Structures are given as C-alpha cells and as structure tokens.
C-alpha cells in the first residue's frame, strides 16, 4: 500500500479554548486571516463531543482551503495554573500536570501548567484531524508575544495579566504568528 505525505503547509489554525467555548483563526503564510467562529463544545477545557468538534474544525479548514494546516491549541481559564517565579522561589509541582516555562527577564520566569488528561484530549483531536500539532500554550503567553515584550519589566503574575488584559482572538493568533518558534 502506498501512502502519500501531505504537502507541507504554511497555514496554521489557532484554536482558542476557554472555559466553555472555542474560537478559531487562521494564519496563512505570514498574514492573519481574521475569521472567527465560536461554538460551545467544551466545559472547563474538557471536550464534550470530540466528533462534533472534529467536524467543526474540518469544516472551518475546508471553508478556507487549509486542509493540511498545522494546529495550535491555546488555553484560557481556571484549569490553566500560572505563576511568576524568581530564582529564590521553589516551584510547587503537581502530579499529573505538564509544565511550560519561559524567561520574561533576567530573574523572572512565567510558568504555566495544565492537567495531562486535558492535553491528551487535544493531542488525540489533532491526530483525529490528521493535522500536525505545533504547540499547546496559554492565551496570556500567546498575547504576550503579540506585544513588544522587551519593553515590559514583569515581576508578578498580576503585572503579567495586566500586560495581557486586552487579549482578543486576533491578538492571540498574531502573537503566535510573531513567535518565530512556531513559524
């Protein structure tokens, strides 16, 4: 049996998942297509109906002729645990959580964690969609990258949230677009 590898795509769909809904946007080449759709298919980031969500994302990709797009899941809500840490802090690691940390300044790090079962659901969804999963991140971090973050001197989680207070689906996807690791 011969199987064909789909062509590499320069399209990336960003799926923003909050407490009870999803929003989607598409980055094509190096521009953001600002098309958004909201559907209530999640509860506390947990997928309620994976088949329905798969059909919805597939229809969104077909509408924009982006069948072999890469996918990024962006999470917001109470299920995302965030903290700002300094070298003197001792991180409190929780069992069954995955962590991601970025350095905001010479002595400050942003750490986010999410339960592994939630991450696994979205990894399976990407597999069901036959899309390359590029990243799983937080809405605050994605929005942070849409800003000129070199200008900020963030020391607390409140300052980080204030910096990201005006996050919209557009700025979140733009932040992912600007973050060279993903593109």
Order of alpha helices (4+ residues) and beta strands (2+ residues): beta-beta-beta-beta-beta-beta-alpha-beta-beta-beta-beta-alpha-beta-alpha-alpha-alpha
